[in-house]
């Protein structure tokens, strides 16, 4: 009745169909959509460093890339084909549902994960097809804003030079810099446009900002703009978050990471994930919720599950467990409140249960 996180190492048993055409699998693929195989929304996706996901497949390995900007961020792994299954390890792989020269649909398979709302299904298109779509879409435009699937790419990470400069400062600069890198492909140069130039921390660190501007403006030749030669301007939104914080026991954390394609500071945590410490707290609360149920302490369990979901709202099992507690207590009003949350998160089982019992209340 209640959902727990279990890891059981079993041999993957996949119903194998006819052998696929390996040649169709070769090439570069871009992910265009992800769902769980029961049709639920993948609630973890907004927490990934990027929704961008690219595969490059040759006869020896699969190279996976989740960074649309850097040309050097690939992770490669060996694989072997077993009929319609791409095996990447003894415990995991990908079941091929559909494969044509332009489209690929796969299901992730990992030992011990068997619930349909925990198994991801990905839709891919050939990269060339996606690129041609954008080129055709913007063929009459002179100015565009880059997106993850259609962007200039960088072959050398300039942020490392900025970090090197900042490390030597007595007072490490702390600020959020929001702006655009503006490319002029026909002129062969770029400029940095700062949007929050009136922010007090930006004004306070003006010399550091000028240093960043100067460094970025010298990187034009490090960008691949081959798909953008016909445009007058190409805008690439970014945020640089320069920070310094004490983490305890005499240790400190500092850096100046750059985030592309966003223009709101609050989106950084939403998109780029939760701190490991907070993830542990969310897991502890979830486990405490399960233990409270086993001890028949249902009100305490609700508190623990609520806290777990509040910290990490990928934990939809916490919402299911709260709904199930209210069902057990025959508190159908509160049960429906949580089923509605699951419905709003596009979780198929939650939608079904909500429609069956809550629309009549």
N, C-alpha and C positions, 0 to 999 in steps of 0.2 A: 504493500500500500504506500509505503514511504520510500522515497528515492535516496539511495546512497551512492557514493562514488566507490566502485569496486574495480580493482585491476586483477584480472584473471588471465594468466598466460595459457592460451590454447592454440593449437595449430589452426591456421586459417583454413576454412573449408569453403571454397567458392565454387558454385556450379559453373563449370567451364563449358564455354560454347565453342564454336568453330574457331580455328586459328585465324588471327587477324592478318591483314596485309601490313607487314612491318614497314614497308616503304612509305605508306600513307602517314605513319606515325612520325617520321623524321621531319625536322624543321623547327621553326620557332612559333610558339603558341602563346596567346594572351588570354587570361581568364576574363570572362565577361559577366559571369553570374555564379553565385553559390547559394545553395539551399541545403537543408538537411533532407535526407531521403524520404522522410514522411511529408515533406512539403513545408516544414516549419522554416521560419527565418533563422539564419545563422546569427545569433545574438552576440557571438564573440567577434564578428568581423569588424565592427567599429573600433575595437581595441587594438587591432593589428597596426604595426608601424605604417602600413599602407595597404589599401585594398588592391593595389597593383600586384600582379602575380604572373610571372612569365616563365615558360618552360622552353628550353632549347634542347632538342633530342637528336642525338646522333646514334651510330651503331654501338657505341661503347657505353655512353652514360646519358643521364638527364642532368642538365644544369638548371637550377632554380634560382630565380632572381626576383626579389621583392622590392627593389629600389629602382624607381623609374628614371632617376637622375644619373646615378653613378654607373659607369660602364664596368666597374671592377668589383661588383658585389655578388658575384655568382657563387653558389654552392653546388658542387657536382657530386653525383653518386652513381654507382654502377647499378645496372638493372638486368633482368632477363625476362623474356616473354614466355608465359605459360598459357598458351591458347589466347584467351581474352583477358589475361591478368598480367599487369606489370609488377613484378616482384622486386622490391627494393631492399628487403631484408627478410630474414626468416619470420619476423613478427608482423610485417606490414607490406603494403603495396596498394595498387590501384586497379579496380575492376573497370574495364572498358565497356561502357554501355553502348556508345555509338562512335564510329570513326569514319569520316569521309576526308576528301582532300582539303576541305576548308574548316571542318568542325570536329570537335572531340568532346565527348562527355564521359566523365569518370566518376567513380565512387571510391572514397578513401576507405581502406580496410585495415584495421589495427586489431591485433589480438586482444580479446577481452571486452571490446566495445561492440555491443550487439543491439542496443536500443536505437530504433530508427530516428529518434530526435537527437541522437548524439553522433550520427554518421553523416559526413558531408558529401554532397554531390556538386561537382564543378562542371561548368560549361566553358569551353575554350573555342576561340577562333584563331585562324592563322594570323600572325602579326601583320603580314603584308595586306591582308584583307581589312584589318582594323585601320591601318595607316592610310590605305586608299580611301576608306570611308571618310576620314577626317580631311584629307586633301580635297576630296570632292565637295565636302560640306562647306569648306572655307575658301573655295576657289575664287569667289568674287569679293572676298574681304581683303582689306589692306592691313588691318590690325586684329590680332587675336590674343586671347589669354590661354596660356598653355594648360593642359590637363595631364593627368598621369599617363594616359594612353597616347598622348600626342604632345611631346615636349622636347626641347633641346636636351641633350645629354652631356655629361661632364666626364672627361677622361682623367682629371686630376683634381683631388679634393682640396680646395683652397682653405677650408675651415681649419685644417691642421696648421697652416701658417698663422692664422689668427690666434689659435690657442697658444702657439709658441710665443707670440708677441705678448699676450696677456699674462702668461706665467711669470714673466720677469717683472711685473708691476708690483709695487709694494702693497697697494690696495687693489685687489682684483675687482674689475668693474662689474657692476650688477645693473642690468637693464634688460628690457625687452625691446627689440628693434623690429618693427613691422614695415614691410615695404614690398617693392617689386624690383626684380632685375629686368630692365627694359632693353631688349635687343633691337638693333637696327641692321638687319642682314644686308640690305642694299648698300649701306654706308660702311659696314664692316666694323662696328663698334657697339658698345653697350654703356648704359648708365644705371646708377642705383637711385631709385625713387623711394624716399622715406615718407611713410604715411603718418606716423606718430611723432613727427619732429618736434612738437610742442610738449611732449611728455617730459615731466620734470627729471626723470632718471636719464632720459636721452640727452637733455640739455646739460645735466651734471657731468655726463661722460662724453662730451662733444668730441674731444680729441680721439677717444677710442672709436667713436662712430666714424670720424673722418678717416681713421686708419683702415677700418673695414671697407668703407667706400672705395678708397684708393686700391686696396687689394683686389676687390671684386672687379673693378673697372679694368684691371690689367689681365683678366682671365679670358677675354673674348676668344682668343685662339685655342683655348682649351675646351671650347664648347663645339659640339657637333650640331650644325644648323642646316644640314643638307636638305632637310624636308621643309625649310622655312625661307628659302631664297626669294620667293615671290612676295613676301610680306614686308611692309614698311616697318611695322613694330610688332614685337612679340613680348607680352608681359608674362613674367614668371613670379607669382606671389611667393613670399617667404617670410619667416619669422626667425630671428636669431635671439636665443634666450641665454644671455650671459649671467651666470649665477655663481654664488659662493655661499656655502652653508656648512655649519658645524654639525657633524653627525654623532658626536660623543666620543669619549675616551681619547681625546686629543686628535681625533681624525676629522678631516674636512673633505668636502666634495665640491669640485668646481669644474666649470666647463663653459663652452659657448656653442652648443649644437645648433644646426640650422634645420628648419622644418619648411618644406616646400608645399605649395598648393593650399595653404591656409592663411587666413588674415585675422584670426581671433585667438587671443592667448588661451582662452578657456578650452579651445578645441585640442590643445596639445595633450592634456591628460586624457581626454576622451578618446583621442585617436591613437596616441602613442603608448597607452597602457597604464597599468597600475603598478605602484611600487611593490617590490617583493615583500617588504614588511607588511604592507596592507593585504596582499594576497594570503599571507600566512594567517593573519588575523581573521580574514573571511573564512578560510578553511577551518580554523579552530572553532569559530562560531557555528559553522555548519555541523561539525562533528558533535559539538555540545548540544545542538538541537536534536540530533539523532539520539544521543544518550538520554536527554530529557524525555523524549517520547518513550524510550524503553523503561524509564523510571516513572511513567505515567504523570509526568509534570508538563502538561500540555501548554499551559500559559507561558512557562519558561521557554519551552521549545519555540513558541511563536516569536518570542523576543530574540532568541538566538538566530533563527532563520531570517527574521527581518533585518537584523544587524549584518548578517552575512551578505544578503542581497544588496543592502544599502552600500556596502563597501565595494562589492564586485557584482554589478548587475548583469553579468553573464550567467549567474547562478540561478537559472529559472527553476531548477529542482527545489530551491528554497521556497519559491512561490507555490509550486505544486504541493509541497509538504504543508505549508500553512493552510492552503485550501482544503487539504485532506483532514487536517486537524479540526477545522471548523465543520466539515462534513460529519466527522465522528461525534462532535459535540452538538450536532443538529442545529448549528447556527448558520442557516442557509443564506442569510443576508451577507454576513462577512465572507462566507465561502464564495459567493458570487462577486464580491469586490475583488478577490484575488484571481478568480477565473477571468474577470474582465481585464485585469492586468496582463494575464497570459494571452488573452485574445488580442489585446492591443500590441503585444510583442509578436503576433502572427505565429503562435505556437498551436499546431494543429489539434493536439489533444485538448488543450485549453479552450480552443474555439468550439470544438465538438461538445464538450461538457457545458460550456456557457450557453450555447444554443439550445441544448436539451433541457436545461432547468432554470436558467436565469432570465430568459426573455419573457417568461410567464409571470415573474414576480412583480 
